[in-house]
Amino acid sequence: MAMELEEWEALVGRPEWRKFEQFLEDWRAQILERIADGEFQVADRAERDTLTTDAIVRCQAMRDLVELKFETIGEFYYKPEDSYEEESNDDDNS
């Protein structure tokens, strides 16, 4: 079920969405501070790599959510045949 632009605008226009974005930004900053403080520097290299990779992936995911745009959602649901159907329907109306 694809989201419509009006639904997206209503969602991101809510104060709760701004609070959610702030939460994600704060959580991401906290993880980055933990990295800077050396919290993920453990003796075992494999464990360190796993911890660091996990922290980086979490930060990237949070950034992606904060920067999420309606176009990204539209592209996710877009099917090439949608464009063909629209063009075909336009031709029928001529």
Jmol script that loads the backbone (N, CA, C; Angstrom):
load data "model"
ATOM      1  N   MET A   1       0.843  -1.169   0.000  1.00  0.00           N
ATOM      2  CA  MET A   1       0.000   0.000   0.000  1.00  0.00           C
ATOM      3  C   MET A   1       0.888   1.231   0.000  1.00  0.00           C
ATOM      4  N   ALA A   2       0.846   1.957  -1.068  1.00  0.00           N
ATOM      5  CA  ALA A   2       1.682   3.140  -1.210  1.00  0.00           C
ATOM      6  C   ALA A   2       1.092   4.321  -0.434  1.00  0.00           C
ATOM      7  N   MET A   3       1.981   5.162   0.039  1.00  0.00           N
ATOM      8  CA  MET A   3       1.555   6.369   0.744  1.00  0.00           C
ATOM      9  C   MET A   3       1.355   7.480  -0.280  1.00  0.00           C
ATOM     10  N   GLU A   4       0.308   8.229  -0.100  1.00  0.00           N
ATOM     11  CA  GLU A   4       0.028   9.372  -0.968  1.00  0.00           C
ATOM     12  C   GLU A   4       0.732  10.610  -0.416  1.00  0.00           C
ATOM     13  N   LEU A   5       1.012  11.566  -1.287  1.00  0.00           N
ATOM     14  CA  LEU A   5       1.702  12.788  -0.896  1.00  0.00           C
ATOM     15  C   LEU A   5       0.963  13.510   0.227  1.00  0.00           C
ATOM     16  N   GLU A   6      -0.349  13.565   0.146  1.00  0.00           N
ATOM     17  CA  GLU A   6      -1.125  14.251   1.179  1.00  0.00           C
ATOM     18  C   GLU A   6      -0.954  13.572   2.539  1.00  0.00           C
ATOM     19  N   GLU A   7      -0.893  12.245   2.539  1.00  0.00           N
ATOM     20  CA  GLU A   7      -0.684  11.509   3.791  1.00  0.00           C
ATOM     21  C   GLU A   7       0.697  11.817   4.364  1.00  0.00           C
ATOM     22  N   TRP A   8       1.714  11.846   3.491  1.00  0.00           N
ATOM     23  CA  TRP A   8       3.073  12.154   3.923  1.00  0.00           C
ATOM     24  C   TRP A   8       3.140  13.559   4.523  1.00  0.00           C
ATOM     25  N   GLU A   9       2.556  14.527   3.836  1.00  0.00           N
ATOM     26  CA  GLU A   9       2.590  15.906   4.322  1.00  0.00           C
ATOM     27  C   GLU A   9       1.882  16.034   5.665  1.00  0.00           C
ATOM     28  N   ALA A  10       0.776  15.315   5.837  1.00  0.00           N
ATOM     29  CA  ALA A  10       0.074  15.336   7.126  1.00  0.00           C
ATOM     30  C   ALA A  10       0.936  14.718   8.227  1.00  0.00           C
ATOM     31  N   LEU A  11       1.637  13.647   7.891  1.00  0.00           N
ATOM     32  CA  LEU A  11       2.487  12.965   8.871  1.00  0.00           C
ATOM     33  C   LEU A  11       3.641  13.853   9.313  1.00  0.00           C
ATOM     34  N   VAL A  12       4.391  14.371   8.358  1.00  0.00           N
ATOM     35  CA  VAL A  12       5.576  15.159   8.720  1.00  0.00           C
ATOM     36  C   VAL A  12       5.214  16.541   9.245  1.00  0.00           C
ATOM     37  N   GLY A  13       3.987  16.956   9.068  1.00  0.00           N
ATOM     38  CA  GLY A  13       3.540  18.238   9.599  1.00  0.00           C
ATOM     39  C   GLY A  13       3.133  18.178  11.065  1.00  0.00           C
ATOM     40  N   ARG A  14       3.058  16.982  11.610  1.00  0.00           N
ATOM     41  CA  ARG A  14       2.635  16.818  13.005  1.00  0.00           C
ATOM     42  C   ARG A  14       3.786  17.108  13.971  1.00  0.00           C
ATOM     43  N   PRO A  15       3.489  17.695  15.119  1.00  0.00           N
ATOM     44  CA  PRO A  15       4.540  17.957  16.108  1.00  0.00           C
ATOM     45  C   PRO A  15       5.207  16.662  16.593  1.00  0.00           C
ATOM     46  N   GLU A  16       4.456  15.586  16.610  1.00  0.00           N
ATOM     47  CA  GLU A  16       5.013  14.311  17.034  1.00  0.00           C
ATOM     48  C   GLU A  16       6.126  13.856  16.097  1.00  0.00           C
ATOM     49  N   TRP A  17       5.995  14.168  14.809  1.00  0.00           N
ATOM     50  CA  TRP A  17       7.034  13.793  13.852  1.00  0.00           C
ATOM     51  C   TRP A  17       8.330  14.551  14.163  1.00  0.00           C
ATOM     52  N   ARG A  18       8.200  15.831  14.491  1.00  0.00           N
ATOM     53  CA  ARG A  18       9.388  16.630  14.841  1.00  0.00           C
ATOM     54  C   ARG A  18      10.070  16.054  16.081  1.00  0.00           C
ATOM     55  N   LYS A  19       9.271  15.621  17.046  1.00  0.00           N
ATOM     56  CA  LYS A  19       9.838  15.011  18.258  1.00  0.00           C
ATOM     57  C   LYS A  19      10.548  13.705  17.916  1.00  0.00           C
ATOM     58  N   PHE A  20       9.974  12.934  17.009  1.00  0.00           N
ATOM     59  CA  PHE A  20      10.582  11.675  16.576  1.00  0.00           C
ATOM     60  C   PHE A  20      11.911  11.953  15.866  1.00  0.00           C
ATOM     61  N   GLU A  21      11.928  12.947  14.995  1.00  0.00           N
ATOM     62  CA  GLU A  21      13.171  13.322  14.311  1.00  0.00           C
ATOM     63  C   GLU A  21      14.243  13.745  15.325  1.00  0.00           C
ATOM     64  N   GLN A  22      13.836  14.531  16.305  1.00  0.00           N
ATOM     65  CA  GLN A  22      14.784  14.974  17.323  1.00  0.00           C
ATOM     66  C   GLN A  22      15.325  13.793  18.114  1.00  0.00           C
ATOM     67  N   PHE A  23      14.455  12.848  18.454  1.00  0.00           N
ATOM     68  CA  PHE A  23      14.879  11.638  19.149  1.00  0.00           C
ATOM     69  C   PHE A  23      15.942  10.899  18.337  1.00  0.00           C
ATOM     70  N   LEU A  24      15.690  10.719  17.043  1.00  0.00           N
ATOM     71  CA  LEU A  24      16.650  10.017  16.185  1.00  0.00           C
ATOM     72  C   LEU A  24      17.980  10.763  16.123  1.00  0.00           C
ATOM     73  N   GLU A  25      17.918  12.081  15.994  1.00  0.00           N
ATOM     74  CA  GLU A  25      19.149  12.877  15.941  1.00  0.00           C
ATOM     75  C   GLU A  25      19.922  12.787  17.256  1.00  0.00           C
ATOM     76  N   ASP A  26      19.205  12.838  18.374  1.00  0.00           N
ATOM     77  CA  ASP A  26      19.860  12.754  19.685  1.00  0.00           C
ATOM     78  C   ASP A  26      20.464  11.373  19.914  1.00  0.00           C
ATOM     79  N   TRP A  27      19.751  10.336  19.531  1.00  0.00           N
ATOM     80  CA  TRP A  27      20.241   8.969  19.699  1.00  0.00           C
ATOM     81  C   TRP A  27      21.485   8.754  18.845  1.00  0.00           C
ATOM     82  N   ARG A  28      21.436   9.258  17.614  1.00  0.00           N
ATOM     83  CA  ARG A  28      22.591   9.151  16.715  1.00  0.00           C
ATOM     84  C   ARG A  28      23.793   9.884  17.307  1.00  0.00           C
ATOM     85  N   ALA A  29      23.575  11.082  17.835  1.00  0.00           N
ATOM     86  CA  ALA A  29      24.664  11.848  18.449  1.00  0.00           C
ATOM     87  C   ALA A  29      25.255  11.095  19.632  1.00  0.00           C
ATOM     88  N   GLN A  30      24.409  10.441  20.389  1.00  0.00           N
ATOM     89  CA  GLN A  30      24.885   9.662  21.540  1.00  0.00           C
ATOM     90  C   GLN A  30      25.792   8.509  21.092  1.00  0.00           C
ATOM     91  N   ILE A  31      25.392   7.823  20.028  1.00  0.00           N
ATOM     92  CA  ILE A  31      26.228   6.734  19.511  1.00  0.00           C
ATOM     93  C   ILE A  31      27.556   7.276  19.001  1.00  0.00           C
ATOM     94  N   LEU A  32      27.511   8.394  18.280  1.00  0.00           N
ATOM     95  CA  LEU A  32      28.754   8.988  17.776  1.00  0.00           C
ATOM     96  C   LEU A  32      29.682   9.402  18.922  1.00  0.00           C
ATOM     97  N   GLU A  33      29.123   9.925  19.997  1.00  0.00           N
ATOM     98  CA  GLU A  33      29.926  10.284  21.168  1.00  0.00           C
ATOM     99  C   GLU A  33      30.561   9.048  21.792  1.00  0.00           C
ATOM    100  N   ARG A  34      29.807   7.953  21.835  1.00  0.00           N
ATOM    101  CA  ARG A  34      30.345   6.700  22.380  1.00  0.00           C
ATOM    102  C   ARG A  34      31.505   6.197  21.524  1.00  0.00           C
ATOM    103  N   ILE A  35      31.385   6.352  20.207  1.00  0.00           N
ATOM    104  CA  ILE A  35      32.487   5.972  19.313  1.00  0.00           C
ATOM    105  C   ILE A  35      33.697   6.857  19.601  1.00  0.00           C
ATOM    106  N   ALA A  36      33.464   8.171  19.698  1.00  0.00           N
ATOM    107  CA  ALA A  36      34.549   9.123  19.952  1.00  0.00           C
ATOM    108  C   ALA A  36      35.222   8.868  21.300  1.00  0.00           C
ATOM    109  N   ASP A  37      34.447   8.405  22.270  1.00  0.00           N
ATOM    110  CA  ASP A  37      34.994   8.120  23.599  1.00  0.00           C
ATOM    111  C   ASP A  37      35.751   6.796  23.653  1.00  0.00           C
ATOM    112  N   GLY A  38      35.770   6.073  22.536  1.00  0.00           N
ATOM    113  CA  GLY A  38      36.506   4.808  22.491  1.00  0.00           C
ATOM    114  C   GLY A  38      35.771   3.630  23.093  1.00  0.00           C
ATOM    115  N   GLU A  39      34.479   3.773  23.280  1.00  0.00           N
ATOM    116  CA  GLU A  39      33.707   2.701  23.918  1.00  0.00           C
ATOM    117  C   GLU A  39      33.745   1.394  23.128  1.00  0.00           C
ATOM    118  N   PHE A  40      33.964   1.495  21.843  1.00  0.00           N
ATOM    119  CA  PHE A  40      33.941   0.301  21.014  1.00  0.00           C
ATOM    120  C   PHE A  40      35.340  -0.272  20.774  1.00  0.00           C
ATOM    121  N   GLN A  41      36.328   0.258  21.481  1.00  0.00           N
ATOM    122  CA  GLN A  41      37.696  -0.240  21.356  1.00  0.00           C
ATOM    123  C   GLN A  41      37.896  -1.403  22.326  1.00  0.00           C
ATOM    124  N   VAL A  42      37.700  -2.593  21.825  1.00  0.00           N
ATOM    125  CA  VAL A  42      37.905  -3.802  22.629  1.00  0.00           C
ATOM    126  C   VAL A  42      39.096  -4.561  22.055  1.00  0.00           C
ATOM    127  N   ALA A  43      39.674  -5.425  22.864  1.00  0.00           N
ATOM    128  CA  ALA A  43      40.896  -6.136  22.473  1.00  0.00           C
ATOM    129  C   ALA A  43      40.674  -7.067  21.286  1.00  0.00           C
ATOM    130  N   ASP A  44      39.564  -7.757  21.271  1.00  0.00           N
ATOM    131  CA  ASP A  44      39.298  -8.720  20.197  1.00  0.00           C
ATOM    132  C   ASP A  44      38.901  -7.978  18.926  1.00  0.00           C
ATOM    133  N   ARG A  45      39.710  -8.129  17.884  1.00  0.00           N
ATOM    134  CA  ARG A  45      39.482  -7.378  16.646  1.00  0.00           C
ATOM    135  C   ARG A  45      38.140  -7.703  16.009  1.00  0.00           C
ATOM    136  N   ALA A  46      37.756  -8.971  15.988  1.00  0.00           N
ATOM    137  CA  ALA A  46      36.476  -9.361  15.378  1.00  0.00           C
ATOM    138  C   ALA A  46      35.313  -8.736  16.133  1.00  0.00           C
ATOM    139  N   GLU A  47      35.393  -8.750  17.447  1.00  0.00           N
ATOM    140  CA  GLU A  47      34.330  -8.142  18.256  1.00  0.00           C
ATOM    141  C   GLU A  47      34.293  -6.630  18.036  1.00  0.00           C
ATOM    142  N   ARG A  48      35.473  -6.002  17.972  1.00  0.00           N
ATOM    143  CA  ARG A  48      35.552  -4.557  17.730  1.00  0.00           C
ATOM    144  C   ARG A  48      34.945  -4.207  16.379  1.00  0.00           C
ATOM    145  N   ASP A  49      35.279  -4.989  15.366  1.00  0.00           N
ATOM    146  CA  ASP A  49      34.734  -4.739  14.034  1.00  0.00           C
ATOM    147  C   ASP A  49      33.211  -4.880  14.023  1.00  0.00           C
ATOM    148  N   THR A  50      32.718  -5.886  14.719  1.00  0.00           N
ATOM    149  CA  THR A  50      31.267  -6.092  14.796  1.00  0.00           C
ATOM    150  C   THR A  50      30.588  -4.937  15.520  1.00  0.00           C
ATOM    151  N   LEU A  51      31.144  -4.525  16.650  1.00  0.00           N
ATOM    152  CA  LEU A  51      30.564  -3.417  17.415  1.00  0.00           C
ATOM    153  C   LEU A  51      30.589  -2.119  16.617  1.00  0.00           C
ATOM    154  N   THR A  52      31.710  -1.848  15.977  1.00  0.00           N
ATOM    155  CA  THR A  52      31.845  -0.614  15.201  1.00  0.00           C
ATOM    156  C   THR A  52      30.903  -0.617  14.007  1.00  0.00           C
ATOM    157  N   THR A  53      30.854  -1.728  13.298  1.00  0.00           N
ATOM    158  CA  THR A  53      29.963  -1.819  12.138  1.00  0.00           C
ATOM    159  C   THR A  53      28.517  -1.648  12.565  1.00  0.00           C
ATOM    160  N   ASP A  54      28.122  -2.269  13.653  1.00  0.00           N
ATOM    161  CA  ASP A  54      26.753  -2.132  14.155  1.00  0.00           C
ATOM    162  C   ASP A  54      26.444  -0.677  14.487  1.00  0.00           C
ATOM    163  N   ALA A  55      27.367   0.005  15.137  1.00  0.00           N
ATOM    164  CA  ALA A  55      27.155   1.408  15.508  1.00  0.00           C
ATOM    165  C   ALA A  55      27.037   2.285  14.261  1.00  0.00           C
ATOM    166  N   ILE A  56      27.877   2.034  13.279  1.00  0.00           N
ATOM    167  CA  ILE A  56      27.831   2.823  12.044  1.00  0.00           C
ATOM    168  C   ILE A  56      26.517   2.589  11.306  1.00  0.00           C
ATOM    169  N   VAL A  57      26.093   1.346  11.212  1.00  0.00           N
ATOM    170  CA  VAL A  57      24.842   1.028  10.522  1.00  0.00           C
ATOM    171  C   VAL A  57      23.659   1.687  11.226  1.00  0.00           C
ATOM    172  N   ARG A  58      23.661   1.671  12.552  1.00  0.00           N
ATOM    173  CA  ARG A  58      22.586   2.335  13.296  1.00  0.00           C
ATOM    174  C   ARG A  58      22.569   3.834  13.009  1.00  0.00           C
ATOM    175  N   CYS A  59      23.732   4.453  13.003  1.00  0.00           N
ATOM    176  CA  CYS A  59      23.814   5.890  12.720  1.00  0.00           C
ATOM    177  C   CYS A  59      23.317   6.198  11.313  1.00  0.00           C
ATOM    178  N   GLN A  60      23.707   5.384  10.356  1.00  0.00           N
ATOM    179  CA  GLN A  60      23.253   5.597   8.987  1.00  0.00           C
ATOM    180  C   GLN A  60      21.741   5.442   8.875  1.00  0.00           C
ATOM    181  N   ALA A  61      21.187   4.435   9.535  1.00  0.00           N
ATOM    182  CA  ALA A  61      19.735   4.210   9.482  1.00  0.00           C
ATOM    183  C   ALA A  61      18.988   5.379  10.104  1.00  0.00           C
ATOM    184  N   MET A  62      19.477   5.882  11.232  1.00  0.00           N
ATOM    185  CA  MET A  62      18.824   7.023  11.868  1.00  0.00           C
ATOM    186  C   MET A  62      18.902   8.261  10.989  1.00  0.00           C
ATOM    187  N   ARG A  63      20.059   8.483  10.361  1.00  0.00           N
ATOM    188  CA  ARG A  63      20.192   9.618   9.443  1.00  0.00           C
ATOM    189  C   ARG A  63      19.230   9.466   8.268  1.00  0.00           C
ATOM    190  N   ASP A  64      19.148   8.260   7.725  1.00  0.00           N
ATOM    191  CA  ASP A  64      18.240   8.022   6.598  1.00  0.00           C
ATOM    192  C   ASP A  64      16.793   8.308   6.981  1.00  0.00           C
ATOM    193  N   LEU A  65      16.399   7.941   8.187  1.00  0.00           N
ATOM    194  CA  LEU A  65      15.028   8.205   8.630  1.00  0.00           C
ATOM    195  C   LEU A  65      14.779   9.699   8.810  1.00  0.00           C
ATOM    196  N   VAL A  66      15.729  10.410   9.380  1.00  0.00           N
ATOM    197  CA  VAL A  66      15.575  11.851   9.581  1.00  0.00           C
ATOM    198  C   VAL A  66      15.489  12.575   8.241  1.00  0.00           C
ATOM    199  N   GLU A  67      16.248  12.099   7.262  1.00  0.00           N
ATOM    200  CA  GLU A  67      16.293  12.757   5.958  1.00  0.00           C
ATOM    201  C   GLU A  67      15.282  12.184   4.961  1.00  0.00           C
ATOM    202  N   LEU A  68      14.427  11.289   5.400  1.00  0.00           N
ATOM    203  CA  LEU A  68      13.474  10.627   4.519  1.00  0.00           C
ATOM    204  C   LEU A  68      12.574  11.642   3.816  1.00  0.00           C
ATOM    205  N   LYS A  69      12.428  11.467   2.527  1.00  0.00           N
ATOM    206  CA  LYS A  69      11.584  12.333   1.706  1.00  0.00           C
ATOM    207  C   LYS A  69      10.485  11.502   1.061  1.00  0.00           C
ATOM    208  N   PHE A  70       9.408  12.157   0.704  1.00  0.00           N
ATOM    209  CA  PHE A  70       8.295  11.469   0.058  1.00  0.00           C
ATOM    210  C   PHE A  70       8.745  10.785  -1.229  1.00  0.00           C
ATOM    211  N   GLU A  71       9.652  11.416  -1.967  1.00  0.00           N
ATOM    212  CA  GLU A  71      10.133  10.851  -3.231  1.00  0.00           C
ATOM    213  C   GLU A  71      10.758   9.477  -3.018  1.00  0.00           C
ATOM    214  N   THR A  72      11.442   9.290  -1.886  1.00  0.00           N
ATOM    215  CA  THR A  72      12.058   8.000  -1.581  1.00  0.00           C
ATOM    216  C   THR A  72      10.988   6.930  -1.432  1.00  0.00           C
ATOM    217  N   ILE A  73       9.899   7.271  -0.776  1.00  0.00           N
ATOM    218  CA  ILE A  73       8.800   6.321  -0.612  1.00  0.00           C
ATOM    219  C   ILE A  73       8.177   6.021  -1.970  1.00  0.00           C
ATOM    220  N   GLY A  74       7.968   7.061  -2.776  1.00  0.00           N
ATOM    221  CA  GLY A  74       7.394   6.873  -4.099  1.00  0.00           C
ATOM    222  C   GLY A  74       8.253   5.984  -4.982  1.00  0.00           C
ATOM    223  N   GLU A  75       9.572   6.184  -4.928  1.00  0.00           N
ATOM    224  CA  GLU A  75      10.481   5.368  -5.724  1.00  0.00           C
ATOM    225  C   GLU A  75      10.446   3.911  -5.267  1.00  0.00           C
ATOM    226  N   PHE A  76      10.279   3.697  -3.969  1.00  0.00           N
ATOM    227  CA  PHE A  76      10.227   2.330  -3.447  1.00  0.00           C
ATOM    228  C   PHE A  76       9.028   1.573  -4.020  1.00  0.00           C
ATOM    229  N   TYR A  77       7.902   2.256  -4.113  1.00  0.00           N
ATOM    230  CA  TYR A  77       6.673   1.612  -4.583  1.00  0.00           C
ATOM    231  C   TYR A  77       6.491   1.687  -6.097  1.00  0.00           C
ATOM    232  N   TYR A  78       7.323   2.473  -6.778  1.00  0.00           N
ATOM    233  CA  TYR A  78       7.176   2.657  -8.216  1.00  0.00           C
ATOM    234  C   TYR A  78       7.427   1.342  -8.958  1.00  0.00           C
ATOM    235  N   LYS A  79       6.586   1.066  -9.916  1.00  0.00           N
ATOM    236  CA  LYS A  79       6.765  -0.089 -10.790  1.00  0.00           C
ATOM    237  C   LYS A  79       6.815   0.446 -12.216  1.00  0.00           C
ATOM    238  N   PRO A  80       7.762  -0.026 -13.033  1.00  0.00           N
ATOM    239  CA  PRO A  80       7.861   0.484 -14.411  1.00  0.00           C
ATOM    240  C   PRO A  80       6.538   0.401 -15.170  1.00  0.00           C
ATOM    241  N   GLU A  81       5.750  -0.619 -14.886  1.00  0.00           N
ATOM    242  CA  GLU A  81       4.479  -0.736 -15.605  1.00  0.00           C
ATOM    243  C   GLU A  81       3.494   0.364 -15.215  1.00  0.00           C
ATOM    244  N   ASP A  82       3.692   1.010 -14.068  1.00  0.00           N
ATOM    245  CA  ASP A  82       2.827   2.130 -13.683  1.00  0.00           C
ATOM    246  C   ASP A  82       2.908   3.250 -14.720  1.00  0.00           C
ATOM    247  N   SER A  83       4.111   3.542 -15.158  1.00  0.00           N
ATOM    248  CA  SER A  83       4.304   4.596 -16.146  1.00  0.00           C
ATOM    249  C   SER A  83       3.622   4.223 -17.457  1.00  0.00           C
ATOM    250  N   TYR A  84       3.746   2.985 -17.865  1.00  0.00           N
ATOM    251  CA  TYR A  84       3.131   2.534 -19.109  1.00  0.00           C
ATOM    252  C   TYR A  84       1.608   2.623 -19.012  1.00  0.00           C
ATOM    253  N   GLU A  85       1.049   2.228 -17.864  1.00  0.00           N
ATOM    254  CA  GLU A  85      -0.405   2.277 -17.683  1.00  0.00           C
ATOM    255  C   GLU A  85      -0.902   3.714 -17.767  1.00  0.00           C
ATOM    256  N   GLU A  86      -0.182   4.647 -17.158  1.00  0.00           N
ATOM    257  CA  GLU A  86      -0.604   6.044 -17.203  1.00  0.00           C
ATOM    258  C   GLU A  86      -0.568   6.568 -18.636  1.00  0.00           C
ATOM    259  N   GLU A  87       0.497   6.242 -19.357  1.00  0.00           N
ATOM    260  CA  GLU A  87       0.593   6.686 -20.743  1.00  0.00           C
ATOM    261  C   GLU A  87      -0.510   6.060 -21.585  1.00  0.00           C
ATOM    262  N   SER A  88      -0.806   4.786 -21.345  1.00  0.00           N
ATOM    263  CA  SER A  88      -1.859   4.107 -22.102  1.00  0.00           C
ATOM    264  C   SER A  88      -3.205   4.750 -21.820  1.00  0.00           C
ATOM    265  N   ASN A  89      -3.461   5.077 -20.568  1.00  0.00           N
ATOM    266  CA  ASN A  89      -4.725   5.708 -20.194  1.00  0.00           C
ATOM    267  C   ASN A  89      -4.836   7.091 -20.820  1.00  0.00           C
ATOM    268  N   ASP A  90      -3.718   7.823 -20.881  1.00  0.00           N
ATOM    269  CA  ASP A  90      -3.728   9.150 -21.510  1.00  0.00           C
ATOM    270  C   ASP A  90      -4.054   9.046 -22.995  1.00  0.00           C
ATOM    271  N   ASP A  91      -3.516   8.025 -23.649  1.00  0.00           N
ATOM    272  CA  ASP A  91      -3.770   7.830 -25.074  1.00  0.00           C
ATOM    273  C   ASP A  91      -5.233   7.525 -25.339  1.00  0.00           C
ATOM    274  N   ASP A  92      -5.880   6.808 -24.417  1.00  0.00           N
ATOM    275  CA  ASP A  92      -7.291   6.448 -24.590  1.00  0.00           C
ATOM    276  C   ASP A  92      -8.197   7.664 -24.517  1.00  0.00           C
ATOM    277  N   ASN A  93      -7.763   8.684 -23.784  1.00  0.00           N
ATOM    278  CA  ASN A  93      -8.585   9.869 -23.590  1.00  0.00           C
ATOM    279  C   ASN A  93      -8.502  10.860 -24.752  1.00  0.00           C
ATOM    280  N   SER A  94      -7.614  10.618 -25.714  1.00  0.00           N
ATOM    281  CA  SER A  94      -7.417  11.572 -26.807  1.00  0.00           C
ATOM    282  C   SER A  94      -8.558  11.567 -27.783  1.00  0.00           C
TER     283      SER A  94
END
end "model"
wireframe off; spacefill off
backbone 0.3
color backbone group
